[in-house]
Amino acid sequence: MFGPVACVGAGRLGPALLRRWHDAGIPVLGILGRDDEKTDAALRFCTVGRRLSSYGELSAAEIVLLGVGDQDLAGLAVDAAAAGAVKPGSLWLHCSGVHGLEVLAPLAEKSARLAAMHPLCPVPDREIGYRSLAGKAALIESAAADRACLQELAESCGLLPVHLDRPIDRALYHAACSLAANGLTSLVDLSTGMFRSISGLEPEQIEPMLSGLMAGSLQACSEVGSSAALSGPVARGDHRVLAEHLAALEIGTGSEVYRSLMLHALKMALVAGQVNQSQASAIEETLRGHGEAAADG
Ligand SMILES: NC(=O)c1ccc[n+]([C@@H]2O[C@H](COP(=O)([O-])OP(=O)(O)OC[C@H]3O[C@@H](n4cnc5c(N)ncnc54)[C@H](OP(=O)(O)O)[C@@H]3O)[C@@H](O)[C@H]2O)c1
């Protein structure tokens, strides 16, 4: 059984995890925020814990979750270590994808155990996070001796732990996460805008069209892999249809994103043997040629 958990940061992910741990029966000490009102709101959401008012109070916790932004972690580690916040042997973990354990080094000098637990799940607000964390992967970096503890901690809030055996290129890892999550969200927004600009389509008709296309694509990718899942004019080698698409897309309404993604789709279609070299050249010329014409215009 775990000792009390405290959270630094009254934002989105920290309180969502805290509430899940509370649901799992793990004792919660409270939240140390920067703003009393925001902290109280986060505590109401968690339905447990009290407002902590100084780094010193964190020394009553066995586990300290650092739910602050990536850019605030290094300063927080320095300040908390200097303020005597570390109970020797306590576990301090952050949720950043872009940082490894090195960012918390000042805490290790005060005998804290360090870990990183990055849930691969978009958390636009704490309510959505609380509901959607279950069943999502979490990349975990810790000392080998803490692996079992992190396994249990992640599983107790419904996450599926993926342990690292050695440090990875975090910037590349985080870029991939960001493209998959934030890129997809941007794509939803761009596609929705295109549908909405079509006279004759009603807003309530658009959502099922879009979600069917996106869910169907993800489903096909998970069943046969991304290359085999590709369909549409690029996979069919049809540069004429692509030219019609580009002519219909106005600058600033996603045409640049469309071109980039279709050029990538072309690479996939070539590697998978869906198009031959002459079809690929015609498609590439169409996609790039229109770009130059549009930029000139
Ligand atoms: N949200 C996601 O989708 C997501 C997913 C996976 C991982 N993560 C990771 O989770 C961590 C937190 O992200 P988030 O989205 O939850 O951030 P967030 O909503 O911006 O919350 C961060 C909170 O930390 C507070 N804070 C910053 N420095 C502090 C300090 N020294 N003492 C006390 N509070 C402090 C901020 O206070 P103010 O309100 O005063 O600025 C803010 O309330 C990040 O490392 C992020 O990479 C997030």
The ligand as a MOL file (V3000), in Angstrom:
LIG
                    3D

  0  0  0     0  0            999 V3000
M  V30 BEGIN CTAB
M  V30 COUNTS 48 52 0 0 0
M  V30 BEGIN ATOM
M  V30 1 N -2.3980 17.9640 -20.6010 0
M  V30 2 C -1.9570 16.9110 -21.3040 0
M  V30 3 O -2.5470 16.5360 -22.3200 0
M  V30 4 C -0.7460 16.1380 -20.8450 0
M  V30 5 C -0.6040 14.8070 -21.2930 0
M  V30 6 C 0.5200 14.0880 -20.8810 0
M  V30 7 C 1.4620 14.6870 -20.0680 0
M  V30 8 N 1.2910 15.9770 -19.6580 0 CHG=1
M  V30 9 C 2.3190 16.5600 -18.7900 0
M  V30 10 O 1.7640 16.8360 -17.5210 0
M  V30 11 C 2.3860 17.9790 -16.9640 0
M  V30 12 C 1.3270 19.0030 -16.6040 0
M  V30 13 O 0.6210 19.3570 -17.7800 0
M  V30 14 P -0.8190 20.0470 -17.7000 0
M  V30 15 O -1.3470 20.0380 -19.0890 0
M  V30 16 O -1.6110 19.4580 -16.6020 0 CHG=-1
M  V30 17 O -0.3830 21.5360 -17.3290 0
M  V30 18 P -1.2820 22.7370 -16.8370 0
M  V30 19 O -2.7230 22.4480 -17.0090 0
M  V30 20 O -0.7210 23.9770 -17.4520 0
M  V30 21 O -1.0100 22.7820 -15.2710 0
M  V30 22 C 0.2200 23.1110 -14.7230 0
M  V30 23 C -0.0720 23.7700 -13.3880 0
M  V30 24 O 1.1460 23.8640 -12.6610 0
M  V30 25 C 1.1320 25.1130 -11.9620 0
M  V30 26 N 2.4930 25.4310 -11.5540 0
M  V30 27 C 3.5480 25.7440 -12.3250 0
M  V30 28 N 4.6660 25.9270 -11.5520 0
M  V30 29 C 4.2670 25.7210 -10.2840 0
M  V30 30 C 4.9280 25.7640 -9.0370 0
M  V30 31 N 6.2340 26.0430 -8.9310 0
M  V30 32 N 4.2270 25.5190 -7.9090 0
M  V30 33 C 2.9000 25.2140 -7.9780 0
M  V30 34 N 2.2070 25.1550 -9.1340 0
M  V30 35 C 2.8870 25.4030 -10.2780 0
M  V30 36 C 0.5000 26.0590 -12.9500 0
M  V30 37 O 0.0460 27.1950 -12.2590 0
M  V30 38 P -0.5710 28.4880 -13.0150 0
M  V30 39 O -1.9850 28.0990 -13.3040 0
M  V30 40 O -0.4050 29.5550 -12.0370 0
M  V30 41 O 0.2450 28.6680 -14.2560 0
M  V30 42 C -0.6290 25.1950 -13.5160 0
M  V30 43 O -1.8110 25.2770 -12.7190 0
M  V30 44 C 3.3730 18.4910 -18.0280 0
M  V30 45 O 4.6390 17.9650 -17.7290 0
M  V30 46 C 2.8390 17.8900 -19.3060 0
M  V30 47 O 3.8340 17.6810 -20.2870 0
M  V30 48 C 0.1900 16.7030 -20.0140 0
M  V30 END ATOM
M  V30 BEGIN BOND
M  V30 1 1 1 2
M  V30 2 2 2 3
M  V30 3 1 2 4
M  V30 4 1 4 5
M  V30 5 2 4 48
M  V30 6 2 5 6
M  V30 7 1 6 7
M  V30 8 2 7 8
M  V30 9 1 8 9
M  V30 10 1 8 48
M  V30 11 1 9 10
M  V30 12 1 9 46
M  V30 13 1 10 11
M  V30 14 1 11 12
M  V30 15 1 11 44
M  V30 16 1 12 13
M  V30 17 1 13 14
M  V30 18 2 14 15
M  V30 19 1 14 16
M  V30 20 1 14 17
M  V30 21 1 17 18
M  V30 22 2 18 19
M  V30 23 1 18 20
M  V30 24 1 18 21
M  V30 25 1 21 22
M  V30 26 1 22 23
M  V30 27 1 23 24
M  V30 28 1 23 42
M  V30 29 1 24 25
M  V30 30 1 25 26
M  V30 31 1 25 36
M  V30 32 1 26 27
M  V30 33 1 26 35
M  V30 34 2 27 28
M  V30 35 1 28 29
M  V30 36 1 29 30
M  V30 37 2 29 35
M  V30 38 1 30 31
M  V30 39 2 30 32
M  V30 40 1 32 33
M  V30 41 2 33 34
M  V30 42 1 34 35
M  V30 43 1 36 37
M  V30 44 1 36 42
M  V30 45 1 37 38
M  V30 46 2 38 39
M  V30 47 1 38 40
M  V30 48 1 38 41
M  V30 49 1 42 43
M  V30 50 1 44 45
M  V30 51 1 44 46
M  V30 52 1 46 47
M  V30 END BOND
M  V30 END CTAB
M  END
